[in-house]
Amino acid sequence: QVQLQESGPGLVKPSQTLSLTCTVSGGSITRNDYYWNWIRQPPGKGLEWIGYIAPSGSTYYSPSLKSRTSISRDTSKNQFTLQLSSVNFEDTAVYYCATAGGPGGVYDYWGQGTQVTVSS
């Protein structure tokens, strides 16, 4: 069974870059049947998809966040990372990594989530 664990700083200052890592166990991030996603949930709001990295290494981002988002992977560590630049208070949220069987597919496995607060 695939397991995911998010890690990174819980507090980021406005205009800085948010950087989170998802460590994967129980399966390789290069396997052909999983897309590796980042999703967030701001306080009092619903889930918001941020983007994914495909088995090939290609990436796709939410149009609303595309200009500030970068997702990459380290296959030697079986990790993938999220970088969100120029953060503001609206980027405060619980951030999740999750797998899906394809682009836009059902999410099969989730990390427990990590709270990120943007504050000066």
DOGU-153294 format. One record per residue (C-alpha): residue number from 1; residue in three letters; x, y, z. Coordinates in steps of 0.05 Angstrom, whole numbers. Each point is the difference from the previous one (the first is absolute). Example, Ala and Ser with C-alpha at 12.3 -4.5 7.8 and 13.67 -1.06 7.14 Angstrom:
# DOGU-153294
NODE   n res      u      v      w
NODE   1 Ala    246    -90    156
NODE   2 Ser     27     69    -13
# end
This chain:
# DOGU-153294
NODE   n res      u      v      w
NODE   1 Gln      0      0      0
NODE   2 Val     26     68    -19
NODE   3 Gln     12     48     57
NODE   4 Leu     15     75     -5
NODE   5 Gln     27     49     50
NODE   6 Glu      5     75     -8
NODE   7 Ser     55     40     32
NODE   8 Gly     22     72      1
NODE   9 Pro     -3     65     39
NODE  10 Gly    -66     17     32
NODE  11 Leu     11     75     -3
NODE  12 Val     19     41    -61
NODE  13 Lys      5     75     -6
NODE  14 Pro    -36     39    -55
NODE  15 Ser     37      4    -66
NODE  16 Gln     44    -60     17
NODE  17 Thr     -1    -68    -33
NODE  18 Leu    -38    -57     32
NODE  19 Ser     36    -67     -8
NODE  20 Leu    -30    -67     19
NODE  21 Thr     24    -71    -10
NODE  22 Cys    -42    -63     -7
NODE  23 Thr     37    -64     18
NODE  24 Val    -30    -63    -31
NODE  25 Ser      6    -71     25
NODE  26 Gly    -31    -64    -25
NODE  27 Gly      9     17    -73
NODE  28 Ser     46     36    -48
NODE  29 Ile    -18     70    -23
NODE  30 Thr     20    -21    -70
NODE  31 Arg    -52    -55     -4
NODE  32 Asn    -44      8    -61
NODE  33 Asp    -68     -3     34
NODE  34 Tyr      5     59     48
NODE  35 Tyr     -1     75     -7
NODE  36 Trp     28     38     60
NODE  37 Asn    -42     59     22
NODE  38 Trp      1     59     47
NODE  39 Ile    -66     25     28
NODE  40 Arg    -16     51     53
NODE  41 Gln    -58     21     43
NODE  42 Pro     -3     72     26
NODE  43 Pro    -36     11     66
NODE  44 Gly    -75     -4     -9
NODE  45 Lys      5    -17    -74
NODE  46 Gly      0    -61    -44
NODE  47 Leu     56    -40    -30
NODE  48 Glu     41     35    -54
NODE  49 Trp     43    -40    -49
NODE  50 Ile     69     31    -11
NODE  51 Gly     33    -46    -51
NODE  52 Tyr     32    -67    -14
NODE  53 Ile     62    -33    -25
NODE  54 Ala    -12    -58    -47
NODE  55 Pro     39    -66     -3
NODE  56 Ser     39     29    -59
NODE  57 Gly     21     60     42
NODE  58 Ser    -44     49    -37
NODE  59 Thr    -40     49     41
NODE  60 Tyr    -68     33     -3
NODE  61 Tyr    -24     57     44
NODE  62 Ser    -64     34     18
NODE  63 Pro     -8     60    -46
NODE  64 Ser    -12     46     59
NODE  65 Leu     66    -20     33
NODE  66 Lys     42    -18    -60
NODE  67 Ser     42     63      0
NODE  68 Arg     23    -13     72
NODE  69 Thr      4    -76      2
NODE  70 Ser     54    -51    -12
NODE  71 Ile     -4    -75     14
NODE  72 Ser     62    -43     -7
NODE  73 Arg     24    -68     23
NODE  74 Asp     61    -35     27
NODE  75 Thr     -4    -72    -23
NODE  76 Ser     60    -21     42
NODE  77 Lys    -38     21     63
NODE  78 Asn    -69    -19    -26
NODE  79 Gln    -24     70     15
NODE  80 Phe    -36     55    -37
NODE  81 Thr     -1     73     20
NODE  82 Leu    -44     61     -6
NODE  83 Gln     26     70     -5
NODE  84 Leu    -48     58      2
NODE  85 Ser     32     68     -9
NODE  86 Ser    -22     70     22
NODE  87 Val    -47    -27     53
NODE  88 Asn    -53     44     32
NODE  89 Phe    -50     -9     56
NODE  90 Glu    -49    -36    -46
NODE  91 Asp     50    -57     -8
NODE  92 Thr    -11    -19     73
NODE  93 Ala    -28    -71     -3
NODE  94 Val      9    -73     17
NODE  95 Tyr     42    -29    -57
NODE  96 Tyr     -8    -72    -21
NODE  97 Cys     36    -46    -48
NODE  98 Ala    -41    -54    -32
NODE  99 Thr      3    -52    -56
NODE 100 Ala    -49    -10    -56
NODE 101 Gly     -4    -52    -55
NODE 102 Gly      1     53    -54
NODE 103 Pro     -7     74    -13
NODE 104 Gly    -64     21     33
NODE 105 Gly    -10    -69     29
NODE 106 Val    -26    -22     67
NODE 107 Tyr     50     10     56
NODE 108 Asp     21    -68     27
NODE 109 Tyr     48     17     55
NODE 110 Trp     10     64     41
NODE 111 Gly     51     27     47
NODE 112 Gln    -24     24     68
NODE 113 Gly      8     72    -20
NODE 114 Thr     44     56     27
NODE 115 Gln    -22     68     23
NODE 116 Val     35     59    -33
NODE 117 Thr    -14     70     27
NODE 118 Val     22     62    -37
NODE 119 Ser     14     54     51
NODE 120 Ser     49     56     12
# end
